[in-house]
């Protein structure tokens, strides 16, 4: 039992370490690409990218003592890490109904989830991992075990790790729910406007019929009673004018109500949701792409 605990603690510490190193690499790579320090990257709030940690452990376990040469390490590492990235992209899209990264604009890409450039960089990173990093990190981890610090440290980091996962998953779900609500409000407003237009057309048609009848009466009486006929025609025209004013007022009330509800949804985002959206600038929603764009624009305008 104790050996299993030590073994689990060691693996978890390696996961955290490689997730942190992966996050550092991601920040450096993105900052170089942008020519400035980029926004914090990663799904979690802390400085960790678990996809790198899991990929690193998978590569180390699969390679083991076999294929102990640079070519096999590069090729197998490239394939395994690309598979992890593809599977992660697919599962996150199915779970949250959003695409978190997209390589569709890259050459030699697969469904926008992986691309040859990143896969090549992953293969090179696996060479550094196996021959440079991993041999050097085992010594300090063994030192932690020798001094009885490994298990307490692993437990403390595990509590923080799980808390961060819960907060990040909650934020991703909230973003999805917010987009659903935005879409629903726009659909509801569209339906109201269509209903108001249909009602307006019906009323206008009814008024038009009455107006045509009034015109007919006016023509018949014009020769004998011009003044009275004009007064009768004016009385028939007044409700038509009032009808237009009523429609405009109801239309404005519907728009004002929708704006108020939209403002509440836009302003309801918490810091974790905003951080998550900043961390994934390529985030898009196949279902609610337009509304995700509006959400981003709202917060960009708020920052100015």
Secondary structure, 3 states (H helix, E strand, C coil): CHHHHHHHHHHHHHHHHHHHHHHHHHHHHHHHHHCCCCCCCCCCCCCCCHHHHHHHHHHHHHHCCCCCCHHHHHHHHHHHHHHHHHHHHHHHHHHHCCECCCCCCCCCEECCCEEHHHHHHHHHHHHHHHHHHHHHHHHHHHHHHHCCCHHHHHHHHHHHHHHHHHHHHHHHHHHHHHHHHHHHHHHHHHHHHHHHHHHHHHHHHHHHHHHHHHHHHHHHHHCCCHHHHHHHHHHHHHHHHHHHHHHHHHHHHHHHHHHHHHHHHHHCCCHHHHHHHHHCCCCECCCCHHHHHHHHHHHHHHHC
